[in-house]
Amino acid sequence: MFISPMLLHKSDHPFDDDNYITELKLDGFRTIWTKFNDKVRIYIRHNNEITSKFPELVNLPIPN
């Protein structure tokens, strides 16, 4: 399941809000990780799935 990310915008102060999670950045990609029915999928922001590029990461303990 893909969830469209918030896009970046300029701020004068560091962002710190417990209601949001951080988008991870791997190997030059800003990634969005989803876990649905215990299946992890990794997307880039344009809804392209790249899970197969990082098979070693799909078994990390991602919280539900």
HTML snippet that shows the backbone in 3Dmol.js (N, CA, C, O; Angstrom):
<script src="https://3Dmol.org/build/3Dmol-min.js"></script>
<div id="view" style="width:600px;height:400px;position:relative"></div>
<script>
const pdb = `
ATOM      1  N   MET A   1       0.850  -1.163   0.000  1.00  0.00           N
ATOM      2  CA  MET A   1       0.000   0.000   0.000  1.00  0.00           C
ATOM      3  C   MET A   1       0.902   1.233   0.000  1.00  0.00           C
ATOM      4  O   MET A   1       1.726   1.394   0.900  1.00  0.00           O
ATOM      5  N   PHE A   2       0.756   2.091  -0.985  1.00  0.00           N
ATOM      6  CA  PHE A   2       1.566   3.298  -1.102  1.00  0.00           C
ATOM      7  C   PHE A   2       0.861   4.460  -0.424  1.00  0.00           C
ATOM      8  O   PHE A   2      -0.342   4.655  -0.596  1.00  0.00           O
ATOM      9  N   ILE A   3       1.619   5.230   0.347  1.00  0.00           N
ATOM     10  CA  ILE A   3       1.108   6.442   0.983  1.00  0.00           C
ATOM     11  C   ILE A   3       1.943   7.598   0.478  1.00  0.00           C
ATOM     12  O   ILE A   3       3.161   7.611   0.655  1.00  0.00           O
ATOM     13  N   SER A   4       1.305   8.561  -0.144  1.00  0.00           N
ATOM     14  CA  SER A   4       2.023   9.700  -0.717  1.00  0.00           C
ATOM     15  C   SER A   4       2.742  10.479   0.385  1.00  0.00           C
ATOM     16  O   SER A   4       2.142  10.794   1.413  1.00  0.00           O
ATOM     17  N   PRO A   5       4.019  10.790   0.175  1.00  0.00           N
ATOM     18  CA  PRO A   5       4.786  11.479   1.220  1.00  0.00           C
ATOM     19  C   PRO A   5       4.521  12.975   1.245  1.00  0.00           C
ATOM     20  O   PRO A   5       4.062  13.571   0.271  1.00  0.00           O
ATOM     21  N   MET A   6       4.829  13.557   2.398  1.00  0.00           N
ATOM     22  CA  MET A   6       4.874  15.018   2.475  1.00  0.00           C
ATOM     23  C   MET A   6       6.108  15.460   1.719  1.00  0.00           C
ATOM     24  O   MET A   6       7.165  14.841   1.845  1.00  0.00           O
ATOM     25  N   LEU A   7       5.996  16.502   0.950  1.00  0.00           N
ATOM     26  CA  LEU A   7       7.161  17.031   0.259  1.00  0.00           C
ATOM     27  C   LEU A   7       7.893  18.012   1.165  1.00  0.00           C
ATOM     28  O   LEU A   7       7.311  18.563   2.099  1.00  0.00           O
ATOM     29  N   LEU A   8       9.149  18.219   0.887  1.00  0.00           N
ATOM     30  CA  LEU A   8       9.971  19.107   1.704  1.00  0.00           C
ATOM     31  C   LEU A   8       9.555  20.561   1.542  1.00  0.00           C
ATOM     32  O   LEU A   8       9.086  20.979   0.483  1.00  0.00           O
ATOM     33  N   HIS A   9       9.735  21.312   2.607  1.00  0.00           N
ATOM     34  CA  HIS A   9       9.550  22.756   2.537  1.00  0.00           C
ATOM     35  C   HIS A   9      10.501  23.410   3.528  1.00  0.00           C
ATOM     36  O   HIS A   9      10.941  22.784   4.492  1.00  0.00           O
ATOM     37  N   LYS A  10      10.806  24.655   3.282  1.00  0.00           N
ATOM     38  CA  LYS A  10      11.769  25.383   4.109  1.00  0.00           C
ATOM     39  C   LYS A  10      11.171  25.714   5.472  1.00  0.00           C
ATOM     40  O   LYS A  10       9.996  26.061   5.587  1.00  0.00           O
ATOM     41  N   SER A  11      12.005  25.598   6.498  1.00  0.00           N
ATOM     42  CA  SER A  11      11.590  25.920   7.854  1.00  0.00           C
ATOM     43  C   SER A  11      12.746  26.605   8.563  1.00  0.00           C
ATOM     44  O   SER A  11      13.912  26.309   8.302  1.00  0.00           O
ATOM     45  N   ASP A  12      12.420  27.508   9.445  1.00  0.00           N
ATOM     46  CA  ASP A  12      13.447  28.202  10.224  1.00  0.00           C
ATOM     47  C   ASP A  12      13.835  27.444  11.491  1.00  0.00           C
ATOM     48  O   ASP A  12      14.792  27.815  12.170  1.00  0.00           O
ATOM     49  N   HIS A  13      13.080  26.363  11.817  1.00  0.00           N
ATOM     50  CA  HIS A  13      13.328  25.602  13.039  1.00  0.00           C
ATOM     51  C   HIS A  13      13.349  24.111  12.728  1.00  0.00           C
ATOM     52  O   HIS A  13      12.690  23.671  11.785  1.00  0.00           O
ATOM     53  N   PRO A  14      14.095  23.323  13.505  1.00  0.00           N
ATOM     54  CA  PRO A  14      14.098  21.868  13.300  1.00  0.00           C
ATOM     55  C   PRO A  14      12.697  21.293  13.499  1.00  0.00           C
ATOM     56  O   PRO A  14      11.938  21.767  14.344  1.00  0.00           O
ATOM     57  N   PHE A  15      12.362  20.272  12.718  1.00  0.00           N
ATOM     58  CA  PHE A  15      11.065  19.617  12.817  1.00  0.00           C
ATOM     59  C   PHE A  15      11.113  18.569  13.914  1.00  0.00           C
ATOM     60  O   PHE A  15      12.003  17.718  13.923  1.00  0.00           O
ATOM     61  N   ASP A  16      10.164  18.623  14.838  1.00  0.00           N
ATOM     62  CA  ASP A  16      10.101  17.646  15.918  1.00  0.00           C
ATOM     63  C   ASP A  16       8.639  17.508  16.334  1.00  0.00           C
ATOM     64  O   ASP A  16       8.101  18.357  17.045  1.00  0.00           O
ATOM     65  N   ASP A  17       8.006  16.431  15.885  1.00  0.00           N
ATOM     66  CA  ASP A  17       6.598  16.221  16.182  1.00  0.00           C
ATOM     67  C   ASP A  17       6.347  14.719  16.255  1.00  0.00           C
ATOM     68  O   ASP A  17       6.602  13.998  15.291  1.00  0.00           O
ATOM     69  N   ASP A  18       5.850  14.248  17.392  1.00  0.00           N
ATOM     70  CA  ASP A  18       5.613  12.816  17.591  1.00  0.00           C
ATOM     71  C   ASP A  18       4.484  12.270  16.715  1.00  0.00           C
ATOM     72  O   ASP A  18       4.308  11.054  16.644  1.00  0.00           O
ATOM     73  N   ASN A  19       3.727  13.121  16.057  1.00  0.00           N
ATOM     74  CA  ASN A  19       2.641  12.670  15.185  1.00  0.00           C
ATOM     75  C   ASN A  19       3.124  12.268  13.801  1.00  0.00           C
ATOM     76  O   ASN A  19       2.326  11.807  12.985  1.00  0.00           O
ATOM     77  N   TYR A  20       4.415  12.433  13.516  1.00  0.00           N
ATOM     78  CA  TYR A  20       4.966  12.122  12.196  1.00  0.00           C
ATOM     79  C   TYR A  20       6.148  11.185  12.326  1.00  0.00           C
ATOM     80  O   TYR A  20       6.808  11.139  13.364  1.00  0.00           O
ATOM     81  N   ILE A  21       6.412  10.430  11.256  1.00  0.00           N
ATOM     82  CA  ILE A  21       7.597   9.582  11.216  1.00  0.00           C
ATOM     83  C   ILE A  21       8.563  10.155  10.186  1.00  0.00           C
ATOM     84  O   ILE A  21       8.186  11.002   9.377  1.00  0.00           O
ATOM     85  N   THR A  22       9.778   9.701  10.219  1.00  0.00           N
ATOM     86  CA  THR A  22      10.808  10.178   9.300  1.00  0.00           C
ATOM     87  C   THR A  22      10.836   9.311   8.052  1.00  0.00           C
ATOM     88  O   THR A  22      10.716   8.089   8.143  1.00  0.00           O
ATOM     89  N   GLU A  23      10.992   9.929   6.893  1.00  0.00           N
ATOM     90  CA  GLU A  23      11.203   9.173   5.663  1.00  0.00           C
ATOM     91  C   GLU A  23      12.679   8.797   5.613  1.00  0.00           C
ATOM     92  O   GLU A  23      13.549   9.666   5.676  1.00  0.00           O
ATOM     93  N   LEU A  24      12.956   7.514   5.500  1.00  0.00           N
ATOM     94  CA  LEU A  24      14.331   7.054   5.439  1.00  0.00           C
ATOM     95  C   LEU A  24      14.928   7.340   4.066  1.00  0.00           C
ATOM     96  O   LEU A  24      14.210   7.368   3.066  1.00  0.00           O
ATOM     97  N   LYS A  25      16.218   7.550   4.020  1.00  0.00           N
ATOM     98  CA  LYS A  25      16.901   7.759   2.745  1.00  0.00           C
ATOM     99  C   LYS A  25      17.993   6.700   2.626  1.00  0.00           C
ATOM    100  O   LYS A  25      18.898   6.640   3.459  1.00  0.00           O
ATOM    101  N   LEU A  26      17.907   5.865   1.590  1.00  0.00           N
ATOM    102  CA  LEU A  26      18.861   4.785   1.385  1.00  0.00           C
ATOM    103  C   LEU A  26      19.522   4.919   0.026  1.00  0.00           C
ATOM    104  O   LEU A  26      18.841   5.083  -0.986  1.00  0.00           O
ATOM    105  N   ASP A  27      20.831   4.852  -0.002  1.00  0.00           N
ATOM    106  CA  ASP A  27      21.563   4.747  -1.258  1.00  0.00           C
ATOM    107  C   ASP A  27      21.126   5.780  -2.314  1.00  0.00           C
ATOM    108  O   ASP A  27      21.040   5.469  -3.502  1.00  0.00           O
ATOM    109  N   GLY A  28      20.856   6.999  -1.860  1.00  0.00           N
ATOM    110  CA  GLY A  28      20.458   8.047  -2.793  1.00  0.00           C
ATOM    111  C   GLY A  28      18.969   8.124  -3.065  1.00  0.00           C
ATOM    112  O   GLY A  28      18.537   9.001  -3.814  1.00  0.00           O
ATOM    113  N   PHE A  29      18.165   7.242  -2.486  1.00  0.00           N
ATOM    114  CA  PHE A  29      16.719   7.254  -2.657  1.00  0.00           C
ATOM    115  C   PHE A  29      16.061   7.720  -1.364  1.00  0.00           C
ATOM    116  O   PHE A  29      16.446   7.270  -0.285  1.00  0.00           O
ATOM    117  N   ARG A  30      15.096   8.594  -1.447  1.00  0.00           N
ATOM    118  CA  ARG A  30      14.231   8.844  -0.298  1.00  0.00           C
ATOM    119  C   ARG A  30      13.171   7.768  -0.380  1.00  0.00           C
ATOM    120  O   ARG A  30      12.453   7.683  -1.376  1.00  0.00           O
ATOM    121  N   THR A  31      13.057   6.943   0.652  1.00  0.00           N
ATOM    122  CA  THR A  31      12.171   5.785   0.576  1.00  0.00           C
ATOM    123  C   THR A  31      11.000   5.900   1.536  1.00  0.00           C
ATOM    124  O   THR A  31      11.052   6.596   2.551  1.00  0.00           O
ATOM    125  N   ILE A  32       9.956   5.195   1.173  1.00  0.00           N
ATOM    126  CA  ILE A  32       8.770   5.063   2.012  1.00  0.00           C
ATOM    127  C   ILE A  32       8.597   3.575   2.251  1.00  0.00           C
ATOM    128  O   ILE A  32       8.484   2.798   1.303  1.00  0.00           O
ATOM    129  N   TRP A  33       8.578   3.184   3.497  1.00  0.00           N
ATOM    130  CA  TRP A  33       8.447   1.773   3.851  1.00  0.00           C
ATOM    131  C   TRP A  33       7.031   1.543   4.336  1.00  0.00           C
ATOM    132  O   TRP A  33       6.513   2.315   5.144  1.00  0.00           O
ATOM    133  N   THR A  34       6.406   0.490   3.849  1.00  0.00           N
ATOM    134  CA  THR A  34       5.089   0.120   4.337  1.00  0.00           C
ATOM    135  C   THR A  34       5.132  -1.322   4.815  1.00  0.00           C
ATOM    136  O   THR A  34       5.925  -2.131   4.333  1.00  0.00           O
ATOM    137  N   LYS A  35       4.272  -1.623   5.763  1.00  0.00           N
ATOM    138  CA  LYS A  35       4.133  -2.999   6.226  1.00  0.00           C
ATOM    139  C   LYS A  35       2.637  -3.272   6.322  1.00  0.00           C
ATOM    140  O   LYS A  35       1.927  -2.644   7.108  1.00  0.00           O
ATOM    141  N   PHE A  36       2.172  -4.213   5.515  1.00  0.00           N
ATOM    142  CA  PHE A  36       0.763  -4.557   5.460  1.00  0.00           C
ATOM    143  C   PHE A  36       0.668  -6.074   5.378  1.00  0.00           C
ATOM    144  O   PHE A  36       1.299  -6.690   4.519  1.00  0.00           O
ATOM    145  N   ASN A  37      -0.114  -6.677   6.261  1.00  0.00           N
ATOM    146  CA  ASN A  37      -0.192  -8.150   6.336  1.00  0.00           C
ATOM    147  C   ASN A  37       1.193  -8.781   6.496  1.00  0.00           C
ATOM    148  O   ASN A  37       1.499  -9.798   5.874  1.00  0.00           O
ATOM    149  N   ASP A  38       2.025  -8.162   7.340  1.00  0.00           N
ATOM    150  CA  ASP A  38       3.385  -8.629   7.628  1.00  0.00           C
ATOM    151  C   ASP A  38       4.303  -8.656   6.414  1.00  0.00           C
ATOM    152  O   ASP A  38       5.327  -9.338   6.440  1.00  0.00           O
ATOM    153  N   LYS A  39       3.970  -7.945   5.371  1.00  0.00           N
ATOM    154  CA  LYS A  39       4.809  -7.859   4.164  1.00  0.00           C
ATOM    155  C   LYS A  39       5.347  -6.435   4.046  1.00  0.00           C
ATOM    156  O   LYS A  39       4.575  -5.480   3.955  1.00  0.00           O
ATOM    157  N   VAL A  40       6.678  -6.296   4.047  1.00  0.00           N
ATOM    158  CA  VAL A  40       7.315  -4.989   3.911  1.00  0.00           C
ATOM    159  C   VAL A  40       7.516  -4.675   2.436  1.00  0.00           C
ATOM    160  O   VAL A  40       7.970  -5.525   1.670  1.00  0.00           O
ATOM    161  N   ARG A  41       7.179  -3.462   2.046  1.00  0.00           N
ATOM    162  CA  ARG A  41       7.429  -2.985   0.684  1.00  0.00           C
ATOM    163  C   ARG A  41       8.114  -1.630   0.791  1.00  0.00           C
ATOM    164  O   ARG A  41       7.820  -0.836   1.685  1.00  0.00           O
ATOM    165  N   ILE A  42       9.038  -1.379  -0.146  1.00  0.00           N
ATOM    166  CA  ILE A  42       9.789  -0.128  -0.149  1.00  0.00           C
ATOM    167  C   ILE A  42       9.481   0.606  -1.453  1.00  0.00           C
ATOM    168  O   ILE A  42       9.571   0.035  -2.540  1.00  0.00           O
ATOM    169  N   TYR A  43       9.116   1.886  -1.321  1.00  0.00           N
ATOM    170  CA  TYR A  43       8.747   2.706  -2.476  1.00  0.00           C
ATOM    171  C   TYR A  43       9.600   3.968  -2.504  1.00  0.00           C
ATOM    172  O   TYR A  43      10.125   4.398  -1.478  1.00  0.00           O
ATOM    173  N   ILE A  44       9.730   4.551  -3.682  1.00  0.00           N
ATOM    174  CA  ILE A  44      10.224   5.918  -3.777  1.00  0.00           C
ATOM    175  C   ILE A  44       9.006   6.816  -3.917  1.00  0.00           C
ATOM    176  O   ILE A  44       7.893   6.324  -4.105  1.00  0.00           O
ATOM    177  N   ARG A  45       9.199   8.109  -3.828  1.00  0.00           N
ATOM    178  CA  ARG A  45       8.060   9.011  -3.688  1.00  0.00           C
ATOM    179  C   ARG A  45       7.111   9.073  -4.879  1.00  0.00           C
ATOM    180  O   ARG A  45       6.009   9.609  -4.757  1.00  0.00           O
ATOM    181  N   HIS A  46       7.512   8.541  -6.016  1.00  0.00           N
ATOM    182  CA  HIS A  46       6.636   8.552  -7.188  1.00  0.00           C
ATOM    183  C   HIS A  46       5.868   7.244  -7.341  1.00  0.00           C
ATOM    184  O   HIS A  46       5.418   6.911  -8.438  1.00  0.00           O
ATOM    185  N   ASN A  47       5.718   6.502  -6.245  1.00  0.00           N
ATOM    186  CA  ASN A  47       4.962   5.245  -6.190  1.00  0.00           C
ATOM    187  C   ASN A  47       5.616   4.131  -7.009  1.00  0.00           C
ATOM    188  O   ASN A  47       4.920   3.245  -7.503  1.00  0.00           O
ATOM    189  N   ASN A  48       6.921   4.162  -7.158  1.00  0.00           N
ATOM    190  CA  ASN A  48       7.648   3.060  -7.795  1.00  0.00           C
ATOM    191  C   ASN A  48       8.188   2.161  -6.696  1.00  0.00           C
ATOM    192  O   ASN A  48       8.933   2.611  -5.825  1.00  0.00           O
ATOM    193  N   GLU A  49       7.812   0.891  -6.739  1.00  0.00           N
ATOM    194  CA  GLU A  49       8.284  -0.042  -5.722  1.00  0.00           C
ATOM    195  C   GLU A  49       9.711  -0.475  -6.033  1.00  0.00           C
ATOM    196  O   GLU A  49      10.014  -0.861  -7.162  1.00  0.00           O
ATOM    197  N   ILE A  50      10.594  -0.412  -5.024  1.00  0.00           N
ATOM    198  CA  ILE A  50      11.999  -0.778  -5.200  1.00  0.00           C
ATOM    199  C   ILE A  50      12.429  -1.850  -4.201  1.00  0.00           C
ATOM    200  O   ILE A  50      13.620  -2.019  -3.944  1.00  0.00           O
ATOM    201  N   THR A  51      11.464  -2.568  -3.642  1.00  0.00           N
ATOM    202  CA  THR A  51      11.763  -3.596  -2.649  1.00  0.00           C
ATOM    203  C   THR A  51      12.814  -4.576  -3.153  1.00  0.00           C
ATOM    204  O   THR A  51      13.707  -4.962  -2.399  1.00  0.00           O
ATOM    205  N   SER A  52      12.721  -4.981  -4.405  1.00  0.00           N
ATOM    206  CA  SER A  52      13.653  -5.981  -4.935  1.00  0.00           C
ATOM    207  C   SER A  52      15.091  -5.479  -4.998  1.00  0.00           C
ATOM    208  O   SER A  52      16.015  -6.288  -5.079  1.00  0.00           O
ATOM    209  N   LYS A  53      15.303  -4.174  -4.963  1.00  0.00           N
ATOM    210  CA  LYS A  53      16.667  -3.626  -4.974  1.00  0.00           C
ATOM    211  C   LYS A  53      17.361  -3.791  -3.623  1.00  0.00           C
ATOM    212  O   LYS A  53      18.589  -3.738  -3.545  1.00  0.00           O
ATOM    213  N   PHE A  54      16.580  -3.991  -2.562  1.00  0.00           N
ATOM    214  CA  PHE A  54      17.122  -4.088  -1.207  1.00  0.00           C
ATOM    215  C   PHE A  54      16.565  -5.313  -0.483  1.00  0.00           C
ATOM    216  O   PHE A  54      15.949  -5.160   0.572  1.00  0.00           O
ATOM    217  N   PRO A  55      16.760  -6.532  -1.016  1.00  0.00           N
ATOM    218  CA  PRO A  55      16.157  -7.720  -0.394  1.00  0.00           C
ATOM    219  C   PRO A  55      16.652  -7.975   1.028  1.00  0.00           C
ATOM    220  O   PRO A  55      15.944  -8.586   1.829  1.00  0.00           O
ATOM    221  N   GLU A  56      17.840  -7.520   1.342  1.00  0.00           N
ATOM    222  CA  GLU A  56      18.382  -7.738   2.682  1.00  0.00           C
ATOM    223  C   GLU A  56      17.686  -6.889   3.742  1.00  0.00           C
ATOM    224  O   GLU A  56      17.899  -7.102   4.936  1.00  0.00           O
ATOM    225  N   LEU A  57      16.865  -5.939   3.331  1.00  0.00           N
ATOM    226  CA  LEU A  57      16.222  -5.039   4.282  1.00  0.00           C
ATOM    227  C   LEU A  57      14.775  -5.404   4.603  1.00  0.00           C
ATOM    228  O   LEU A  57      14.210  -4.857   5.550  1.00  0.00           O
ATOM    229  N   VAL A  58      14.167  -6.300   3.854  1.00  0.00           N
ATOM    230  CA  VAL A  58      12.743  -6.573   4.062  1.00  0.00           C
ATOM    231  C   VAL A  58      12.455  -7.350   5.340  1.00  0.00           C
ATOM    232  O   VAL A  58      11.301  -7.403   5.766  1.00  0.00           O
ATOM    233  N   ASN A  59      13.447  -7.945   5.959  1.00  0.00           N
ATOM    234  CA  ASN A  59      13.225  -8.697   7.193  1.00  0.00           C
ATOM    235  C   ASN A  59      13.634  -7.938   8.445  1.00  0.00           C
ATOM    236  O   ASN A  59      13.701  -8.520   9.528  1.00  0.00           O
ATOM    237  N   LEU A  60      13.905  -6.654   8.310  1.00  0.00           N
ATOM    238  CA  LEU A  60      14.211  -5.834   9.490  1.00  0.00           C
ATOM    239  C   LEU A  60      12.967  -5.702  10.352  1.00  0.00           C
ATOM    240  O   LEU A  60      11.853  -5.765   9.831  1.00  0.00           O
ATOM    241  N   PRO A  61      13.128  -5.520  11.662  1.00  0.00           N
ATOM    242  CA  PRO A  61      11.960  -5.436  12.546  1.00  0.00           C
ATOM    243  C   PRO A  61      11.226  -4.097  12.435  1.00  0.00           C
ATOM    244  O   PRO A  61      11.399  -3.214  13.276  1.00  0.00           O
ATOM    245  N   ILE A  62      10.410  -3.956  11.398  1.00  0.00           N
ATOM    246  CA  ILE A  62       9.616  -2.753  11.198  1.00  0.00           C
ATOM    247  C   ILE A  62       8.359  -2.874  12.046  1.00  0.00           C
ATOM    248  O   ILE A  62       7.649  -3.873  11.928  1.00  0.00           O
ATOM    249  N   PRO A  63       8.051  -1.890  12.905  1.00  0.00           N
ATOM    250  CA  PRO A  63       6.847  -2.001  13.734  1.00  0.00           C
ATOM    251  C   PRO A  63       5.576  -1.962  12.890  1.00  0.00           C
ATOM    252  O   PRO A  63       5.555  -1.374  11.809  1.00  0.00           O
ATOM    253  N   ASN A  64       4.526  -2.592  13.391  1.00  0.00           N
ATOM    254  CA  ASN A  64       3.218  -2.565  12.723  1.00  0.00           C
ATOM    255  C   ASN A  64       2.530  -1.250  12.951  1.00  0.00           C
ATOM    256  O   ASN A  64       1.418  -1.043  12.465  1.00  0.00           O
TER     257      ASN A  64
END
`;
const viewer = $3Dmol.createViewer("view");
viewer.addModel(pdb, "pdb");
viewer.setStyle({}, {cartoon: {color: "spectrum"}});
viewer.zoomTo();
viewer.render();
</script>
